[in-house]
């Protein structure tokens, strides 16, 4: 069975991190695209994120609508796992 190159390049993946007071170390633009990853951060250490990745959902909830990602993250308790669905846009 053949896979198209476009399908492989736009495959989504799930990365799970733990909510901490220090945050995740991701810098996002207004379209939830990763524009920076802080050195030594949880996001860098896990190796699951890359600049230009597109965040699609947070804990299974699409990142569209009125609530910002910051508002959504405020509702998550410290120590809880956070699931990011990422579309590899590179």
PDB file with one MODEL, atoms N, CA, C and O in Angstrom:
MODEL        1
ATOM      1  N   UNK A   1       0.843  -1.173   0.000  1.00  0.00           N
ATOM      2  CA  UNK A   1       0.000   0.000   0.000  1.00  0.00           C
ATOM      3  C   UNK A   1       0.887   1.234   0.000  1.00  0.00           C
ATOM      4  O   UNK A   1       1.773   1.358   0.845  1.00  0.00           O
ATOM      5  N   UNK A   2       0.664   2.134  -0.923  1.00  0.00           N
ATOM      6  CA  UNK A   2       1.465   3.353  -1.021  1.00  0.00           C
ATOM      7  C   UNK A   2       0.870   4.454  -0.152  1.00  0.00           C
ATOM      8  O   UNK A   2      -0.348   4.582  -0.027  1.00  0.00           O
ATOM      9  N   UNK A   3       1.745   5.232   0.435  1.00  0.00           N
ATOM     10  CA  UNK A   3       1.342   6.415   1.204  1.00  0.00           C
ATOM     11  C   UNK A   3       1.811   7.628   0.433  1.00  0.00           C
ATOM     12  O   UNK A   3       2.905   7.631  -0.133  1.00  0.00           O
ATOM     13  N   UNK A   4       1.001   8.636   0.412  1.00  0.00           N
ATOM     14  CA  UNK A   4       1.438   9.848  -0.284  1.00  0.00           C
ATOM     15  C   UNK A   4       2.395  10.627   0.603  1.00  0.00           C
ATOM     16  O   UNK A   4       2.296  10.592   1.829  1.00  0.00           O
ATOM     17  N   UNK A   5       3.317  11.324  -0.031  1.00  0.00           N
ATOM     18  CA  UNK A   5       4.279  12.140   0.695  1.00  0.00           C
ATOM     19  C   UNK A   5       3.564  13.227   1.487  1.00  0.00           C
ATOM     20  O   UNK A   5       3.951  13.526   2.617  1.00  0.00           O
ATOM     21  N   UNK A   6       2.531  13.818   0.908  1.00  0.00           N
ATOM     22  CA  UNK A   6       1.779  14.870   1.607  1.00  0.00           C
ATOM     23  C   UNK A   6       1.132  14.322   2.866  1.00  0.00           C
ATOM     24  O   UNK A   6       1.128  14.995   3.897  1.00  0.00           O
ATOM     25  N   UNK A   7       0.584  13.113   2.805  1.00  0.00           N
ATOM     26  CA  UNK A   7      -0.051  12.515   3.977  1.00  0.00           C
ATOM     27  C   UNK A   7       0.980  12.244   5.071  1.00  0.00           C
ATOM     28  O   UNK A   7       0.712  12.472   6.251  1.00  0.00           O
ATOM     29  N   UNK A   8       2.159  11.758   4.678  1.00  0.00           N
ATOM     30  CA  UNK A   8       3.197  11.499   5.671  1.00  0.00           C
ATOM     31  C   UNK A   8       3.696  12.785   6.300  1.00  0.00           C
ATOM     32  O   UNK A   8       3.964  12.821   7.500  1.00  0.00           O
ATOM     33  N   UNK A   9       3.824  13.833   5.518  1.00  0.00           N
ATOM     34  CA  UNK A   9       4.346  15.095   6.031  1.00  0.00           C
ATOM     35  C   UNK A   9       3.350  15.799   6.940  1.00  0.00           C
ATOM     36  O   UNK A   9       3.751  16.603   7.782  1.00  0.00           O
ATOM     37  N   UNK A  10       2.061  15.514   6.790  1.00  0.00           N
ATOM     38  CA  UNK A  10       1.075  16.208   7.613  1.00  0.00           C
ATOM     39  C   UNK A  10       0.495  15.297   8.685  1.00  0.00           C
ATOM     40  O   UNK A  10      -0.555  15.603   9.249  1.00  0.00           O
ATOM     41  N   UNK A  11       1.163  14.180   8.976  1.00  0.00           N
ATOM     42  CA  UNK A  11       0.678  13.252   9.992  1.00  0.00           C
ATOM     43  C   UNK A  11       0.665  13.933  11.355  1.00  0.00           C
ATOM     44  O   UNK A  11       1.565  14.704  11.689  1.00  0.00           O
ATOM     45  N   UNK A  12      -0.369  13.634  12.134  1.00  0.00           N
ATOM     46  CA  UNK A  12      -0.425  14.189  13.474  1.00  0.00           C
ATOM     47  C   UNK A  12       0.165  13.197  14.462  1.00  0.00           C
ATOM     48  O   UNK A  12       0.243  11.996  14.203  1.00  0.00           O
ATOM     49  N   UNK A  13       0.577  13.737  15.602  1.00  0.00           N
ATOM     50  CA  UNK A  13       1.094  12.904  16.677  1.00  0.00           C
ATOM     51  C   UNK A  13       0.644  13.515  17.996  1.00  0.00           C
ATOM     52  O   UNK A  13       0.249  14.679  18.052  1.00  0.00           O
ATOM     53  N   UNK A  14       0.710  12.721  19.049  1.00  0.00           N
ATOM     54  CA  UNK A  14       0.331  13.172  20.385  1.00  0.00           C
ATOM     55  C   UNK A  14       1.580  13.229  21.249  1.00  0.00           C
ATOM     56  O   UNK A  14       2.373  12.288  21.278  1.00  0.00           O
ATOM     57  N   UNK A  15       1.747  14.338  21.949  1.00  0.00           N
ATOM     58  CA  UNK A  15       2.838  14.488  22.910  1.00  0.00           C
ATOM     59  C   UNK A  15       2.200  14.802  24.256  1.00  0.00           C
ATOM     60  O   UNK A  15       1.366  15.702  24.360  1.00  0.00           O
ATOM     61  N   UNK A  16       2.592  14.062  25.279  1.00  0.00           N
ATOM     62  CA  UNK A  16       2.069  14.302  26.625  1.00  0.00           C
ATOM     63  C   UNK A  16       3.158  14.887  27.507  1.00  0.00           C
ATOM     64  O   UNK A  16       4.282  14.388  27.553  1.00  0.00           O
ATOM     65  N   UNK A  17       2.796  15.965  28.210  1.00  0.00           N
ATOM     66  CA  UNK A  17       3.682  16.595  29.178  1.00  0.00           C
ATOM     67  C   UNK A  17       2.917  16.726  30.492  1.00  0.00           C
ATOM     68  O   UNK A  17       1.699  16.552  30.524  1.00  0.00           O
ATOM     69  N   UNK A  18       3.623  17.028  31.559  1.00  0.00           N
ATOM     70  CA  UNK A  18       2.996  17.229  32.862  1.00  0.00           C
ATOM     71  C   UNK A  18       2.931  18.722  33.139  1.00  0.00           C
ATOM     72  O   UNK A  18       3.914  19.443  32.964  1.00  0.00           O
ATOM     73  N   UNK A  19       1.772  19.172  33.571  1.00  0.00           N
ATOM     74  CA  UNK A  19       1.568  20.585  33.893  1.00  0.00           C
ATOM     75  C   UNK A  19       2.384  20.938  35.138  1.00  0.00           C
ATOM     76  O   UNK A  19       2.218  20.324  36.192  1.00  0.00           O
ATOM     77  N   UNK A  20       3.260  21.924  35.007  1.00  0.00           N
ATOM     78  CA  UNK A  20       4.073  22.393  36.139  1.00  0.00           C
ATOM     79  C   UNK A  20       3.946  23.910  36.251  1.00  0.00           C
ATOM     80  O   UNK A  20       3.518  24.567  35.301  1.00  0.00           O
ATOM     81  N   UNK A  21       4.308  24.465  37.390  1.00  0.00           N
ATOM     82  CA  UNK A  21       4.286  25.923  37.526  1.00  0.00           C
ATOM     83  C   UNK A  21       5.251  26.618  36.560  1.00  0.00           C
ATOM     84  O   UNK A  21       5.084  27.802  36.269  1.00  0.00           O
ATOM     85  N   UNK A  22       6.254  25.897  36.064  1.00  0.00           N
ATOM     86  CA  UNK A  22       7.235  26.474  35.146  1.00  0.00           C
ATOM     87  C   UNK A  22       6.737  26.530  33.707  1.00  0.00           C
ATOM     88  O   UNK A  22       7.363  27.171  32.863  1.00  0.00           O
ATOM     89  N   UNK A  23       5.631  25.873  33.419  1.00  0.00           N
ATOM     90  CA  UNK A  23       5.109  25.849  32.050  1.00  0.00           C
ATOM     91  C   UNK A  23       5.786  24.777  31.227  1.00  0.00           C
ATOM     92  O   UNK A  23       6.470  23.900  31.755  1.00  0.00           O
ATOM     93  N   UNK A  24       5.584  24.863  29.927  1.00  0.00           N
ATOM     94  CA  UNK A  24       6.078  23.826  29.024  1.00  0.00           C
ATOM     95  C   UNK A  24       7.293  24.269  28.217  1.00  0.00           C
ATOM     96  O   UNK A  24       8.048  23.432  27.722  1.00  0.00           O
ATOM     97  N   UNK A  25       7.485  25.565  28.084  1.00  0.00           N
ATOM     98  CA  UNK A  25       8.619  26.071  27.323  1.00  0.00           C
ATOM     99  C   UNK A  25       8.324  26.273  25.849  1.00  0.00           C
ATOM    100  O   UNK A  25       9.245  26.405  25.043  1.00  0.00           O
ATOM    101  N   UNK A  26       7.058  26.299  25.493  1.00  0.00           N
ATOM    102  CA  UNK A  26       6.669  26.523  24.102  1.00  0.00           C
ATOM    103  C   UNK A  26       6.284  27.977  23.892  1.00  0.00           C
ATOM    104  O   UNK A  26       5.604  28.573  24.728  1.00  0.00           O
ATOM    105  N   UNK A  27       6.712  28.540  22.793  1.00  0.00           N
ATOM    106  CA  UNK A  27       6.251  29.863  22.381  1.00  0.00           C
ATOM    107  C   UNK A  27       5.439  29.663  21.109  1.00  0.00           C
ATOM    108  O   UNK A  27       5.923  29.102  20.125  1.00  0.00           O
ATOM    109  N   UNK A  28       4.184  30.136  21.148  1.00  0.00           N
ATOM    110  CA  UNK A  28       3.252  29.926  20.043  1.00  0.00           C
ATOM    111  C   UNK A  28       2.819  31.247  19.449  1.00  0.00           C
ATOM    112  O   UNK A  28       2.785  32.266  20.139  1.00  0.00           O
ATOM    113  N   UNK A  29       2.484  31.232  18.159  1.00  0.00           N
ATOM    114  CA  UNK A  29       1.889  32.426  17.568  1.00  0.00           C
ATOM    115  C   UNK A  29       0.371  32.343  17.708  1.00  0.00           C
ATOM    116  O   UNK A  29      -0.139  31.406  18.321  1.00  0.00           O
ATOM    117  N   UNK A  30      -0.344  33.296  17.156  1.00  0.00           N
ATOM    118  CA  UNK A  30      -1.799  33.350  17.336  1.00  0.00           C
ATOM    119  C   UNK A  30      -2.530  32.219  16.629  1.00  0.00           C
ATOM    120  O   UNK A  30      -3.709  31.991  16.901  1.00  0.00           O
ATOM    121  N   UNK A  31      -1.863  31.507  15.729  1.00  0.00           N
ATOM    122  CA  UNK A  31      -2.481  30.352  15.047  1.00  0.00           C
ATOM    123  C   UNK A  31      -2.026  29.030  15.674  1.00  0.00           C
ATOM    124  O   UNK A  31      -2.203  27.971  15.071  1.00  0.00           O
ATOM    125  N   UNK A  32      -1.441  29.081  16.876  1.00  0.00           N
ATOM    126  CA  UNK A  32      -0.982  27.904  17.619  1.00  0.00           C
ATOM    127  C   UNK A  32       0.159  27.176  16.921  1.00  0.00           C
ATOM    128  O   UNK A  32       0.313  25.964  17.072  1.00  0.00           O
ATOM    129  N   UNK A  33       0.950  27.908  16.169  1.00  0.00           N
ATOM    130  CA  UNK A  33       2.144  27.332  15.537  1.00  0.00           C
ATOM    131  C   UNK A  33       3.320  27.570  16.485  1.00  0.00           C
ATOM    132  O   UNK A  33       3.455  28.654  17.052  1.00  0.00           O
ATOM    133  N   UNK A  34       4.169  26.554  16.655  1.00  0.00           N
ATOM    134  CA  UNK A  34       5.344  26.677  17.521  1.00  0.00           C
ATOM    135  C   UNK A  34       6.361  27.586  16.839  1.00  0.00           C
ATOM    136  O   UNK A  34       6.833  27.292  15.740  1.00  0.00           O
ATOM    137  N   UNK A  35       6.692  28.696  17.506  1.00  0.00           N
ATOM    138  CA  UNK A  35       7.673  29.634  16.963  1.00  0.00           C
ATOM    139  C   UNK A  35       8.958  29.649  17.800  1.00  0.00           C
ATOM    140  O   UNK A  35       9.946  30.275  17.417  1.00  0.00           O
ATOM    141  N   UNK A  36       8.937  28.963  18.935  1.00  0.00           N
ATOM    142  CA  UNK A  36      10.130  28.883  19.768  1.00  0.00           C
ATOM    143  C   UNK A  36       9.977  27.830  20.846  1.00  0.00           C
ATOM    144  O   UNK A  36       8.872  27.557  21.316  1.00  0.00           O
ATOM    145  N   UNK A  37      11.105  27.238  21.232  1.00  0.00           N
ATOM    146  CA  UNK A  37      11.145  26.248  22.305  1.00  0.00           C
ATOM    147  C   UNK A  37      12.266  26.654  23.241  1.00  0.00           C
ATOM    148  O   UNK A  37      13.422  26.744  22.828  1.00  0.00           O
ATOM    149  N   UNK A  38      11.933  26.899  24.497  1.00  0.00           N
ATOM    150  CA  UNK A  38      12.921  27.370  25.468  1.00  0.00           C
ATOM    151  C   UNK A  38      13.971  26.306  25.761  1.00  0.00           C
ATOM    152  O   UNK A  38      13.654  25.132  25.955  1.00  0.00           O
ATOM    153  N   UNK A  39      15.224  26.742  25.789  1.00  0.00           N
ATOM    154  CA  UNK A  39      16.349  25.851  26.087  1.00  0.00           C
ATOM    155  C   UNK A  39      16.177  25.261  27.486  1.00  0.00           C
ATOM    156  O   UNK A  39      15.933  25.993  28.445  1.00  0.00           O
ATOM    157  N   UNK A  40      16.303  23.949  27.603  1.00  0.00           N
ATOM    158  CA  UNK A  40      16.198  23.278  28.897  1.00  0.00           C
ATOM    159  C   UNK A  40      14.784  23.053  29.374  1.00  0.00           C
ATOM    160  O   UNK A  40      14.576  22.505  30.456  1.00  0.00           O
ATOM    161  N   UNK A  41      13.806  23.465  28.589  1.00  0.00           N
ATOM    162  CA  UNK A  41      12.406  23.336  29.000  1.00  0.00           C
ATOM    163  C   UNK A  41      11.913  21.897  28.862  1.00  0.00           C
ATOM    164  O   UNK A  41      12.560  21.059  28.232  1.00  0.00           O
ATOM    165  N   UNK A  42      10.785  21.637  29.450  1.00  0.00           N
ATOM    166  CA  UNK A  42      10.138  20.333  29.347  1.00  0.00           C
ATOM    167  C   UNK A  42       9.881  19.968  27.877  1.00  0.00           C
ATOM    168  O   UNK A  42      10.083  18.823  27.473  1.00  0.00           O
ATOM    169  N   UNK A  43       9.436  20.947  27.085  1.00  0.00           N
ATOM    170  CA  UNK A  43       9.161  20.704  25.663  1.00  0.00           C
ATOM    171  C   UNK A  43      10.439  20.313  24.917  1.00  0.00           C
ATOM    172  O   UNK A  43      10.410  19.436  24.054  1.00  0.00           O
ATOM    173  N   UNK A  44      11.546  20.954  25.245  1.00  0.00           N
ATOM    174  CA  UNK A  44      12.813  20.605  24.578  1.00  0.00           C
ATOM    175  C   UNK A  44      13.296  19.229  25.023  1.00  0.00           C
ATOM    176  O   UNK A  44      13.727  18.423  24.199  1.00  0.00           O
ATOM    177  N   UNK A  45      13.225  18.963  26.309  1.00  0.00           N
ATOM    178  CA  UNK A  45      13.724  17.690  26.838  1.00  0.00           C
ATOM    179  C   UNK A  45      12.949  16.491  26.309  1.00  0.00           C
ATOM    180  O   UNK A  45      13.530  15.424  26.108  1.00  0.00           O
ATOM    181  N   UNK A  46      11.648  16.645  26.080  1.00  0.00           N
ATOM    182  CA  UNK A  46      10.862  15.499  25.603  1.00  0.00           C
ATOM    183  C   UNK A  46      11.143  15.199  24.137  1.00  0.00           C
ATOM    184  O   UNK A  46      10.954  14.064  23.699  1.00  0.00           O
ATOM    185  N   UNK A  47      11.592  16.192  23.365  1.00  0.00           N
ATOM    186  CA  UNK A  47      11.922  15.989  21.964  1.00  0.00           C
ATOM    187  C   UNK A  47      10.722  15.838  21.044  1.00  0.00           C
ATOM    188  O   UNK A  47      10.883  15.478  19.878  1.00  0.00           O
ATOM    189  N   UNK A  48       9.528  16.106  21.544  1.00  0.00           N
ATOM    190  CA  UNK A  48       8.327  15.900  20.741  1.00  0.00           C
ATOM    191  C   UNK A  48       7.861  17.101  19.948  1.00  0.00           C
ATOM    192  O   UNK A  48       6.914  16.994  19.169  1.00  0.00           O
ATOM    193  N   UNK A  49       8.501  18.237  20.128  1.00  0.00           N
ATOM    194  CA  UNK A  49       8.080  19.462  19.457  1.00  0.00           C
ATOM    195  C   UNK A  49       9.187  19.991  18.563  1.00  0.00           C
ATOM    196  O   UNK A  49      10.371  19.797  18.839  1.00  0.00           O
ATOM    197  N   UNK A  50       8.791  20.659  17.494  1.00  0.00           N
ATOM    198  CA  UNK A  50       9.738  21.328  16.611  1.00  0.00           C
ATOM    199  C   UNK A  50       9.148  22.670  16.198  1.00  0.00           C
ATOM    200  O   UNK A  50       7.930  22.822  16.102  1.00  0.00           O
ATOM    201  N   UNK A  51      10.022  23.636  15.957  1.00  0.00           N
ATOM    202  CA  UNK A  51       9.559  24.924  15.440  1.00  0.00           C
ATOM    203  C   UNK A  51       8.826  24.658  14.131  1.00  0.00           C
ATOM    204  O   UNK A  51       9.271  23.845  13.322  1.00  0.00           O
ATOM    205  N   UNK A  52       7.728  25.326  13.928  1.00  0.00           N
ATOM    206  CA  UNK A  52       6.818  25.211  12.787  1.00  0.00           C
ATOM    207  C   UNK A  52       5.736  24.146  12.975  1.00  0.00           C
ATOM    208  O   UNK A  52       4.834  24.046  12.143  1.00  0.00           O
ATOM    209  N   UNK A  53       5.800  23.340  14.058  1.00  0.00           N
ATOM    210  CA  UNK A  53       4.713  22.408  14.316  1.00  0.00           C
ATOM    211  C   UNK A  53       3.442  23.196  14.588  1.00  0.00           C
ATOM    212  O   UNK A  53       3.488  24.295  15.140  1.00  0.00           O
ATOM    213  N   UNK A  54       2.320  22.637  14.202  1.00  0.00           N
ATOM    214  CA  UNK A  54       1.012  23.257  14.405  1.00  0.00           C
ATOM    215  C   UNK A  54       0.273  22.483  15.490  1.00  0.00           C
ATOM    216  O   UNK A  54       0.006  21.293  15.323  1.00  0.00           O
ATOM    217  N   UNK A  55      -0.067  23.147  16.616  1.00  0.00           N
ATOM    218  CA  UNK A  55      -0.869  22.503  17.637  1.00  0.00           C
ATOM    219  C   UNK A  55      -2.311  22.452  17.157  1.00  0.00           C
ATOM    220  O   UNK A  55      -2.870  23.459  16.722  1.00  0.00           O
ATOM    221  N   UNK A  56      -2.910  21.262  17.241  1.00  0.00           N
ATOM    222  CA  UNK A  56      -4.255  21.036  16.721  1.00  0.00           C
ATOM    223  C   UNK A  56      -5.268  20.947  17.855  1.00  0.00           C
ATOM    224  O   UNK A  56      -6.367  21.494  17.758  1.00  0.00           O
ATOM    225  N   UNK A  57      -4.891  20.250  18.941  1.00  0.00           N
ATOM    226  CA  UNK A  57      -5.818  20.119  20.062  1.00  0.00           C
ATOM    227  C   UNK A  57      -5.048  20.028  21.372  1.00  0.00           C
ATOM    228  O   UNK A  57      -3.855  19.726  21.397  1.00  0.00           O
ATOM    229  N   UNK A  58      -5.756  20.296  22.444  1.00  0.00           N
ATOM    230  CA  UNK A  58      -5.223  20.230  23.801  1.00  0.00           C
ATOM    231  C   UNK A  58      -6.164  19.340  24.598  1.00  0.00           C
ATOM    232  O   UNK A  58      -7.344  19.658  24.749  1.00  0.00           O
ATOM    233  N   UNK A  59      -5.650  18.233  25.107  1.00  0.00           N
ATOM    234  CA  UNK A  59      -6.468  17.246  25.819  1.00  0.00           C
ATOM    235  C   UNK A  59      -7.698  16.826  25.013  1.00  0.00           C
ATOM    236  O   UNK A  59      -8.788  16.660  25.560  1.00  0.00           O
ATOM    237  N   UNK A  60      -7.504  16.658  23.712  1.00  0.00           N
ATOM    238  CA  UNK A  60      -8.569  16.189  22.836  1.00  0.00           C
ATOM    239  C   UNK A  60      -9.559  17.243  22.389  1.00  0.00           C
ATOM    240  O   UNK A  60     -10.475  16.946  21.622  1.00  0.00           O
ATOM    241  N   UNK A  61      -9.390  18.474  22.856  1.00  0.00           N
ATOM    242  CA  UNK A  61     -10.289  19.566  22.479  1.00  0.00           C
ATOM    243  C   UNK A  61      -9.630  20.430  21.407  1.00  0.00           C
ATOM    244  O   UNK A  61      -8.530  20.938  21.623  1.00  0.00           O
ATOM    245  N   UNK A  62     -10.279  20.604  20.261  1.00  0.00           N
ATOM    246  CA  UNK A  62      -9.688  21.414  19.186  1.00  0.00           C
ATOM    247  C   UNK A  62      -9.323  22.816  19.651  1.00  0.00           C
ATOM    248  O   UNK A  62     -10.042  23.425  20.444  1.00  0.00           O
ATOM    249  N   UNK A  63      -8.200  23.321  19.152  1.00  0.00           N
ATOM    250  CA  UNK A  63      -7.753  24.669  19.501  1.00  0.00           C
ATOM    251  C   UNK A  63      -8.367  25.695  18.556  1.00  0.00           C
ATOM    252  O   UNK A  63      -7.662  26.475  17.916  1.00  0.00           O
ATOM    253  N   UNK A  64      -9.644  25.677  18.486  1.00  0.00           N
ATOM    254  CA  UNK A  64     -10.380  26.685  17.726  1.00  0.00           C
ATOM    255  C   UNK A  64     -11.503  27.163  18.631  1.00  0.00           C
ATOM    256  O   UNK A  64     -11.884  26.476  19.578  1.00  0.00           O
ATOM    257  N   UNK A  65     -12.011  28.302  18.345  1.00  0.00           N
ATOM    258  CA  UNK A  65     -13.054  28.857  19.198  1.00  0.00           C
ATOM    259  C   UNK A  65     -12.559  30.060  19.964  1.00  0.00           C
ATOM    260  O   UNK A  65     -11.526  30.644  19.639  1.00  0.00           O
ATOM    261  N   UNK A  66     -13.307  30.419  20.981  1.00  0.00           N
ATOM    262  CA  UNK A  66     -13.045  31.678  21.666  1.00  0.00           C
ATOM    263  C   UNK A  66     -11.985  31.586  22.765  1.00  0.00           C
ATOM    264  O   UNK A  66     -11.309  32.577  23.041  1.00  0.00           O
ATOM    265  N   UNK A  67     -11.823  30.423  23.397  1.00  0.00           N
ATOM    266  CA  UNK A  67     -10.875  30.311  24.507  1.00  0.00           C
ATOM    267  C   UNK A  67      -9.448  30.210  23.982  1.00  0.00           C
ATOM    268  O   UNK A  67      -9.167  29.426  23.075  1.00  0.00           O
ATOM    269  N   UNK A  68      -8.554  31.003  24.554  1.00  0.00           N
ATOM    270  CA  UNK A  68      -7.144  30.936  24.162  1.00  0.00           C
ATOM    271  C   UNK A  68      -6.504  29.718  24.822  1.00  0.00           C
ATOM    272  O   UNK A  68      -7.060  29.138  25.754  1.00  0.00           O
ATOM    273  N   UNK A  69      -5.333  29.343  24.328  1.00  0.00           N
ATOM    274  CA  UNK A  69      -4.631  28.203  24.924  1.00  0.00           C
ATOM    275  C   UNK A  69      -4.249  28.518  26.365  1.00  0.00           C
ATOM    276  O   UNK A  69      -4.239  27.621  27.209  1.00  0.00           O
ATOM    277  N   UNK A  70      -3.932  29.782  26.662  1.00  0.00           N
ATOM    278  CA  UNK A  70      -3.594  30.174  28.028  1.00  0.00           C
ATOM    279  C   UNK A  70      -4.784  29.958  28.951  1.00  0.00           C
ATOM    280  O   UNK A  70      -4.620  29.463  30.066  1.00  0.00           O
ATOM    281  N   UNK A  71      -5.989  30.325  28.496  1.00  0.00           N
ATOM    282  CA  UNK A  71      -7.197  30.109  29.302  1.00  0.00           C
ATOM    283  C   UNK A  71      -7.435  28.627  29.535  1.00  0.00           C
ATOM    284  O   UNK A  71      -7.806  28.219  30.635  1.00  0.00           O
ATOM    285  N   UNK A  72      -7.227  27.833  28.519  1.00  0.00           N
ATOM    286  CA  UNK A  72      -7.420  26.383  28.657  1.00  0.00           C
ATOM    287  C   UNK A  72      -6.408  25.786  29.627  1.00  0.00           C
ATOM    288  O   UNK A  72      -6.756  24.925  30.436  1.00  0.00           O
ATOM    289  N   UNK A  73      -5.154  26.240  29.552  1.00  0.00           N
ATOM    290  CA  UNK A  73      -4.116  25.700  30.427  1.00  0.00           C
ATOM    291  C   UNK A  73      -4.333  26.102  31.889  1.00  0.00           C
ATOM    292  O   UNK A  73      -3.966  25.354  32.795  1.00  0.00           O
ATOM    293  N   UNK A  74      -4.920  27.269  32.124  1.00  0.00           N
ATOM    294  CA  UNK A  74      -5.179  27.701  33.500  1.00  0.00           C
ATOM    295  C   UNK A  74      -6.130  26.760  34.226  1.00  0.00           C
ATOM    296  O   UNK A  74      -6.095  26.664  35.453  1.00  0.00           O
ATOM    297  N   UNK A  75      -6.971  26.072  33.481  1.00  0.00           N
ATOM    298  CA  UNK A  75      -7.937  25.147  34.081  1.00  0.00           C
ATOM    299  C   UNK A  75      -7.363  23.776  34.384  1.00  0.00           C
ATOM    300  O   UNK A  75      -8.086  22.899  34.857  1.00  0.00           O
ATOM    301  N   UNK A  76      -6.078  23.572  34.123  1.00  0.00           N
ATOM    302  CA  UNK A  76      -5.454  22.271  34.341  1.00  0.00           C
ATOM    303  C   UNK A  76      -4.614  22.321  35.610  1.00  0.00           C
ATOM    304  O   UNK A  76      -3.803  23.229  35.795  1.00  0.00           O
ATOM    305  N   UNK A  77      -4.815  21.340  36.481  1.00  0.00           N
ATOM    306  CA  UNK A  77      -4.096  21.306  37.752  1.00  0.00           C
ATOM    307  C   UNK A  77      -2.623  20.950  37.562  1.00  0.00           C
ATOM    308  O   UNK A  77      -2.270  20.178  36.670  1.00  0.00           O
ATOM    309  N   UNK A  78      -1.770  21.523  38.414  1.00  0.00           N
ATOM    310  CA  UNK A  78      -0.355  21.175  38.428  1.00  0.00           C
ATOM    311  C   UNK A  78      -0.246  19.680  38.728  1.00  0.00           C
ATOM    312  O   UNK A  78      -0.902  19.170  39.636  1.00  0.00           O
ATOM    313  N   UNK A  79       0.577  18.997  37.966  1.00  0.00           N
ATOM    314  CA  UNK A  79       0.760  17.561  38.127  1.00  0.00           C
ATOM    315  C   UNK A  79      -0.063  16.728  37.157  1.00  0.00           C
ATOM    316  O   UNK A  79       0.180  15.531  36.999  1.00  0.00           O
ATOM    317  N   UNK A  80      -1.043  17.360  36.502  1.00  0.00           N
ATOM    318  CA  UNK A  80      -1.890  16.642  35.548  1.00  0.00           C
ATOM    319  C   UNK A  80      -1.174  16.498  34.206  1.00  0.00           C
ATOM    320  O   UNK A  80      -0.395  17.367  33.814  1.00  0.00           O
ATOM    321  N   UNK A  81      -1.444  15.402  33.511  1.00  0.00           N
ATOM    322  CA  UNK A  81      -0.894  15.225  32.169  1.00  0.00           C
ATOM    323  C   UNK A  81      -1.672  16.087  31.194  1.00  0.00           C
ATOM    324  O   UNK A  81      -2.892  16.225  31.292  1.00  0.00           O
ATOM    325  N   UNK A  82      -0.941  16.666  30.251  1.00  0.00           N
ATOM    326  CA  UNK A  82      -1.537  17.480  29.196  1.00  0.00           C
ATOM    327  C   UNK A  82      -1.164  16.836  27.870  1.00  0.00           C
ATOM    328  O   UNK A  82       0.008  16.578  27.598  1.00  0.00           O
ATOM    329  N   UNK A  83      -2.167  16.583  27.055  1.00  0.00           N
ATOM    330  CA  UNK A  83      -1.977  15.926  25.775  1.00  0.00           C
ATOM    331  C   UNK A  83      -2.094  16.952  24.652  1.00  0.00           C
ATOM    332  O   UNK A  83      -3.134  17.590  24.485  1.00  0.00           O
ATOM    333  N   UNK A  84      -1.019  17.100  23.888  1.00  0.00           N
ATOM    334  CA  UNK A  84      -0.997  18.021  22.743  1.00  0.00           C
ATOM    335  C   UNK A  84      -1.077  17.191  21.464  1.00  0.00           C
ATOM    336  O   UNK A  84      -0.278  16.273  21.276  1.00  0.00           O
ATOM    337  N   UNK A  85      -2.021  17.498  20.591  1.00  0.00           N
ATOM    338  CA  UNK A  85      -2.033  16.895  19.268  1.00  0.00           C
ATOM    339  C   UNK A  85      -1.328  17.881  18.345  1.00  0.00           C
ATOM    340  O   UNK A  85      -1.664  19.065  18.302  1.00  0.00           O
ATOM    341  N   UNK A  86      -0.351  17.375  17.612  1.00  0.00           N
ATOM    342  CA  UNK A  86       0.515  18.219  16.794  1.00  0.00           C
ATOM    343  C   UNK A  86       0.453  17.755  15.347  1.00  0.00           C
ATOM    344  O   UNK A  86       0.491  16.560  15.055  1.00  0.00           O
ATOM    345  N   UNK A  87       0.358  18.729  14.450  1.00  0.00           N
ATOM    346  CA  UNK A  87       0.443  18.450  13.026  1.00  0.00           C
ATOM    347  C   UNK A  87       1.825  18.897  12.592  1.00  0.00           C
ATOM    348  O   UNK A  87       2.176  20.068  12.741  1.00  0.00           O
ATOM    349  N   UNK A  88       2.604  17.985  12.063  1.00  0.00           N
ATOM    350  CA  UNK A  88       3.960  18.282  11.612  1.00  0.00           C
ATOM    351  C   UNK A  88       3.879  19.056  10.299  1.00  0.00           C
ATOM    352  O   UNK A  88       3.602  18.472   9.251  1.00  0.00           O
ATOM    353  N   UNK A  89       4.114  20.345  10.350  1.00  0.00           N
ATOM    354  CA  UNK A  89       3.961  21.208   9.185  1.00  0.00           C
ATOM    355  C   UNK A  89       5.262  21.409   8.418  1.00  0.00           C
ATOM    356  O   UNK A  89       5.264  22.108   7.405  1.00  0.00           O
ATOM    357  N   UNK A  90       6.365  20.822   8.867  1.00  0.00           N
ATOM    358  CA  UNK A  90       7.645  21.050   8.201  1.00  0.00           C
ATOM    359  C   UNK A  90       7.791  20.206   6.974  1.00  0.00           C
ATOM    360  O   UNK A  90       8.815  20.278   6.294  1.00  0.00           O
TER     361      UNK A  90
ENDMDL
END
